């Protein structure tokens, strides 16, 4: 019975740790991606490429 309890606790800790790591990666990744897309929008506008600008604007809305 104790072995089953220990396995269950270990499994729960493992899932919790994975979820925390995933969240921290997402928390760092998305703001950087948003900044890059915003920069790409400005560059496309500066270069007169409005088709690309529209594509990046729709991508930004999805983020």
TORZA-382037 format. One record per atom (N, C-alpha, C): residue in three letters; x, y, z; residue number from 0. Coordinates in Angstrom, 2 decimals. Layout:
// residues N
aa  u  v  w  i
Ala  X  Y  Z  NUM
...
This chain:
// residues 63
aa  u  v  w  i
Unk  0.82  -1.20  0.00  0
Unk  0.00  0.00  0.00  0
Unk  0.87  1.26  0.00  0
Unk  1.94  1.23  0.79  1
Unk  2.83  2.39  0.85  1
Unk  3.52  2.64  -0.50  1
Unk  3.86  1.58  -1.19  2
Unk  4.52  1.72  -2.48  2
Unk  3.58  2.41  -3.47  2
Unk  2.34  2.03  -3.48  3
Unk  1.36  2.65  -4.38  3
Unk  1.19  4.13  -4.04  3
Unk  1.17  4.44  -2.76  4
Unk  1.00  5.82  -2.32  4
Unk  2.21  6.67  -2.77  4
Unk  3.42  6.11  -2.60  5
Unk  4.63  6.81  -2.99  5
Unk  4.67  7.04  -4.51  5
Unk  4.28  6.04  -5.28  6
Unk  4.25  6.19  -6.74  6
Unk  3.26  7.28  -7.15  6
Unk  2.13  7.29  -6.49  7
Unk  1.11  8.29  -6.79  7
Unk  1.63  9.70  -6.49  7
Unk  2.28  9.86  -5.34  8
Unk  2.83  11.16  -4.97  8
Unk  3.92  11.61  -5.94  8
Unk  4.78  10.67  -6.32  9
Unk  5.86  10.97  -7.25  9
Unk  5.29  11.39  -8.61  9
Unk  4.26  10.70  -9.04  10
Unk  3.63  11.00  -10.32  10
Unk  3.00  12.40  -10.29  10
Unk  2.34  12.72  -9.20  11
Unk  1.71  14.04  -9.07  11
Unk  2.76  15.14  -9.06  11
Unk  3.86  14.93  -8.35  12
Unk  4.94  15.93  -8.32  12
Unk  5.54  16.12  -9.71  12
Unk  5.69  15.03  -10.43  13
Unk  6.25  15.10  -11.77  13
Unk  5.36  15.93  -12.69  13
Unk  4.04  15.69  -12.64  14
Unk  3.11  16.47  -13.46  14
Unk  3.14  17.94  -13.08  14
Unk  3.21  18.21  -11.79  15
Unk  3.25  19.60  -11.32  15
Unk  4.51  20.29  -11.81  15
Unk  5.64  19.61  -11.68  16
Unk  6.91  20.21  -12.13  16
Unk  6.90  20.48  -13.63  16
Unk  6.37  19.55  -14.42  17
Unk  6.30  19.75  -15.87  17
Unk  5.42  20.94  -16.20  17
Unk  4.30  21.07  -15.52  18
Unk  3.38  22.19  -15.78  18
Unk  4.05  23.51  -15.44  18
Unk  4.80  23.55  -14.34  19
Unk  5.47  24.79  -13.95  19
Unk  6.55  25.17  -14.96  19
Unk  7.31  24.19  -15.44  20
Unk  8.34  24.47  -16.43  20
Unk  7.72  24.98  -17.73  20
Unk  6.64  24.35  -18.15  21
Unk  5.98  24.76  -19.39  21
Unk  5.48  26.19  -19.27  21
Unk  4.88  26.52  -18.13  22
Unk  4.35  27.86  -17.94  22
Unk  5.47  28.89  -17.99  22
Unk  6.61  28.61  -17.37  23
Unk  7.70  29.58  -17.36  23
Unk  8.26  29.78  -18.76  23
Unk  8.31  28.74  -19.57  24
Unk  8.78  28.88  -20.95  24
Unk  7.81  29.74  -21.74  24
Unk  6.51  29.48  -21.59  25
Unk  5.51  30.27  -22.30  25
Unk  5.54  31.72  -21.86  25
Unk  5.73  31.95  -20.56  26
Unk  5.74  33.31  -20.04  26
Unk  6.88  34.12  -20.65  26
Unk  8.00  33.47  -20.92  27
Unk  9.13  34.17  -21.52  27
Unk  9.05  34.24  -23.03  27
Unk  8.39  33.29  -23.63  28
Unk  8.37  33.17  -25.09  28
Unk  7.38  34.14  -25.73  28
Unk  6.17  34.20  -25.23  29
Unk  5.13  34.99  -25.89  29
Unk  5.41  36.49  -25.91  29
Unk  5.86  37.10  -24.83  30
Unk  6.16  38.54  -24.93  30
Unk  7.24  38.84  -25.97  30
Unk  8.24  37.97  -26.04  31
Unk  9.30  38.16  -27.03  31
Unk  8.75  38.01  -28.45  31
Unk  7.88  37.04  -28.64  32
Unk  7.27  36.83  -29.95  32
Unk  6.41  38.02  -30.34  32
Unk  5.64  38.54  -29.38  33
Unk  4.79  39.71  -29.66  33
Unk  5.65  40.91  -30.06  33
Unk  6.76  41.12  -29.34  34
Unk  7.65  42.24  -29.69  34
Unk  8.22  42.07  -31.10  34
Unk  8.59  40.84  -31.45  35
Unk  9.14  40.60  -32.78  35
Unk  8.09  40.88  -33.86  35
Unk  6.86  40.43  -33.63  36
Unk  5.79  40.65  -34.61  36
Unk  5.51  42.15  -34.74  36
Unk  5.50  42.86  -33.62  37
Unk  5.28  44.31  -33.69  37
Unk  6.39  45.00  -34.48  37
Unk  7.62  44.55  -34.28  38
Unk  8.74  45.11  -35.03  38
Unk  8.59  44.80  -36.53  38
Unk  8.17  43.58  -36.85  39
Unk  7.98  43.18  -38.25  39
Unk  6.89  44.02  -38.90  39
Unk  5.85  44.36  -38.15  40
Unk  4.77  45.21  -38.67  40
Unk  5.32  46.59  -39.02  40
Unk  6.11  47.15  -38.13  41
Unk  6.70  48.47  -38.39  41
Unk  7.63  48.44  -39.60  41
Unk  8.43  47.39  -39.71  42
Unk  9.34  47.27  -40.86  42
Unk  8.56  47.13  -42.17  42
Unk  7.51  46.33  -42.15  43
Unk  6.71  46.14  -43.37  43
Unk  6.06  47.46  -43.78  43
Unk  5.59  48.21  -42.79  44
Unk  4.98  49.51  -43.09  44
Unk  6.01  50.47  -43.65  44
Unk  7.19  50.47  -43.05  45
Unk  8.27  51.35  -43.51  45
Unk  8.68  51.03  -44.95  45
Unk  8.66  49.75  -45.30  46
Unk  9.05  49.32  -46.65  46
Unk  7.89  49.34  -47.64  46
Unk  6.71  49.71  -47.17  47
Unk  5.55  49.80  -48.06  47
Unk  4.94  48.45  -48.43  47
Unk  5.25  47.43  -47.67  48
Unk  4.73  46.08  -47.94  48
Unk  3.48  45.87  -47.07  48
Unk  2.35  46.36  -47.55  49
Unk  1.14  46.34  -46.74  49
Unk  0.50  44.96  -46.66  49
Unk  0.80  44.10  -47.62  50
Unk  0.29  42.73  -47.54  50
Unk  0.92  42.00  -46.34  50
Unk  2.23  42.15  -46.20  51
Unk  2.92  41.54  -45.06  51
Unk  2.44  42.17  -43.76  51
Unk  2.25  43.47  -43.78  52
Unk  1.78  44.16  -42.58  52
Unk  0.44  43.59  -42.13  52
Unk  -0.47  43.38  -43.07  53
Unk  -1.78  42.82  -42.73  53
Unk  -1.65  41.40  -42.17  53
Unk  -0.74  40.62  -42.75  54
Unk  -0.52  39.26  -42.25  54
Unk  -0.01  39.28  -40.82  54
Unk  0.95  40.15  -40.55  55
Unk  1.49  40.24  -39.19  55
Unk  0.47  40.80  -38.21  55
Unk  -0.37  41.72  -38.67  56
Unk  -1.42  42.25  -37.79  56
Unk  -2.40  41.15  -37.38  56
Unk  -2.77  40.30  -38.33  57
Unk  -3.69  39.21  -37.98  57
Unk  -3.00  38.20  -37.06  57
Unk  -1.71  37.98  -37.26  58
Unk  -0.97  37.10  -36.36  58
Unk  -0.91  37.69  -34.96  58
Unk  -0.69  38.98  -34.87  59
Unk  -0.62  39.65  -33.57  59
Unk  -1.95  39.53  -32.83  59
Unk  -3.05  39.62  -33.54  60
Unk  -4.37  39.48  -32.91  60
Unk  -4.55  38.09  -32.32  60
Unk  -3.98  37.07  -32.99  61
Unk  -4.10  35.69  -32.50  61
Unk  -3.25  35.44  -31.27  61
Unk  -2.20  36.22  -31.11  62
Unk  -1.35  36.05  -29.94  62
Unk  -2.02  36.68  -28.75  62
